[in-house]
Amino acid sequence: MKLHKPQTAIYICGPDTPPGLREGAVSWRDFKKSFISLACRFRWYQPVEFVCRDLNELPRPGLLFPLLYIIGRGTFAICDLRGRKQILGLRGTCFAIILLFMESFQKKRVIKQAQDLFFQLAQTERVVPTIKNTEGRVSFVRGDISHAIGGAESHTRGILNGLIVHGRETEAHLCYRPDLISSHVALHVQACPNTFLNEPEVRQIQYNMILSKHLLERWKEKRPALVYQRHGAYSFAGFRGAQELQIPFVLEYNGSEVWITDNWGEPLKYRKLAVQIEKTILEKAELIVSISDVLTQQLVDRGVDLDKIVTVPNGVDTSVFHPGVDASSFKEKYDLDQGPVFGFIGSFGTWHGTKLLPEIFEKYCMMAEALELPPATLVLYGDGSERTACERDASARTFGKNKMIFTGRVEAHEAPSALAACDVLLSPHVSNKDGSAFFGSPTKLFEYMASGRAIVASDLDQIGQILKNDVHALTVPAGDTTAFAEAMLKLVQDHALSEKLAKNARRLACEHYSWESHVAQILDAFNGRVAL
């Protein structure tokens, strides 16, 4: 993080807030890394402004406010993406510190309640009656309190809309209102209480306690045919209702949240409880939807019965992502009409391999310039934990007349146009650091395929199984930046090959990887396990 001179402004972006909102803003990731050094700069900055997604969801105000007060000159501002703004000083800082101490005592009660609850749920025998009516209402539940972005948002939208296409009455229980959802889905938004802001994991647990009570009350009056829950850390609201009322339960499993936080984020503070929740839900579910063969094998290795697992890769809405999407707005905004355009879209997660893209693009530029090819543009749509590091690396490299653009977050309804503005789409996913197999099923992969654009991707487990090299895409060994750059060059030089790959990938997506097909496989598997 760049250190500023005394009495200069500093703008800090909270989690899930794009750093690109203001030039020179400090990302949340860099802010946390520089926490101690910043604390030594008494009254160094003016003004001090912190931007978050929602003022009601400030991250750890008991620590944040004192630091902002210390580095500022008496006051600091907090604002959100809805345009709300508050100016705070000593009084607000003292209140945040008092709240921090109060929550440190209250959290023990919440954790104990969750532990006792799951001990009881684990001991309760699961006797779900065989049902004749498998066409009843589906209740979709997400117990996480973060606003969905990237693949998680696409998956939720695909499942809900897919259920409607198959004629299923569908209700959804979430903490936010998702975009582009069919009007036939009955949305029930359960707002997250404005408590335990200093303890986000406790807040997640408390939210699931509250949501589960709400679901129990609703389902006692109007019982669904099945409960479908997306797995997440401490997410148990849907399972609790299904267990206590003995309703058939389907778990959507995209990976162990315990492993994910251990390897791609910050280890969970209440890891033992998270393991208990994950283990119990996996044991009790009637059906587990796994997104890859690797993930299915991991479940079997953990003792889960293979007969109750259905493996279904992610999908795409082929009517939304298609070659005919109008891309003029993005082409005009980012001046993409000249030369080849490469594109990436995503949440900049560790597994996406975005850290490699500056090096890959630099190598491509050197090869292309040697062949006197027209200048190219690499557009990176999205935002996330690795974006700042990626931008920093890009700024230190030489691209000649070529350019690399970071657009920040793209809304769901804009994604098809963003991809359509590109000639070649990139998927540089990397292997897991611990040497385990790549278990993902990237939604961006299927959106790329449906968009009808040529693709360069890592030959990594499911990605390489779906995209056959030289048939649907050009695939290269994961992490091989030179091979990746050479594949990009090959597609720019060979337009006939690019068109062939794009058409084949589009056809494959339409025939096998639509969300309608995805949901159909889940419903068939469910009917086979619970119906007469």
Secondary structure, 3 states (H helix, E strand, C coil): CCCCCCCEEEEEECCCCCHHHCCCCECHHHHHHCHHHHHCCCCCEEEEEEEECCHHHCCCHHHHHHHHHHHCCCCEEEEECCCCEEEECHHHHHHHHHHHHHHHHHHHHHHHHHHHHHHHHHHCCCCCCCECCCCCCEEEEECCCCCCCHHHHHHHHHHHHHHHHCCCCEEEEECCCCCCCCCCCEEEECCCCCCCCCCHHHHHHHHHHHHHHHHHHHHHHCCCCEEEEECCCCCCHHHHHHHHHCCCEEEEECCCHHHHHHHHCCCCCCHHHHHHHHHHHHHHCCEEEECCHHHHHHHHHCCCCHHHEEECCCCECCCCCCCCCCCHHHHHHHCCCCCCEEEEECCCCHHHCHHHHHHHHHHHHHHHHHCCCCCCEEEEEECCCCHHHHHHHHHCCCCCCCEEEEEECCCHHHHHHHHHCCCEEEECCCCCCCCCCCCCCCHHHHHHHHHCCEEEEECCCHHHHHCCECCCEEEECCCCHHHHHHHHHHHHHCHHHHHHHHHHHHHHHHHHCEHHHHHHHHHHHHHHHHEC
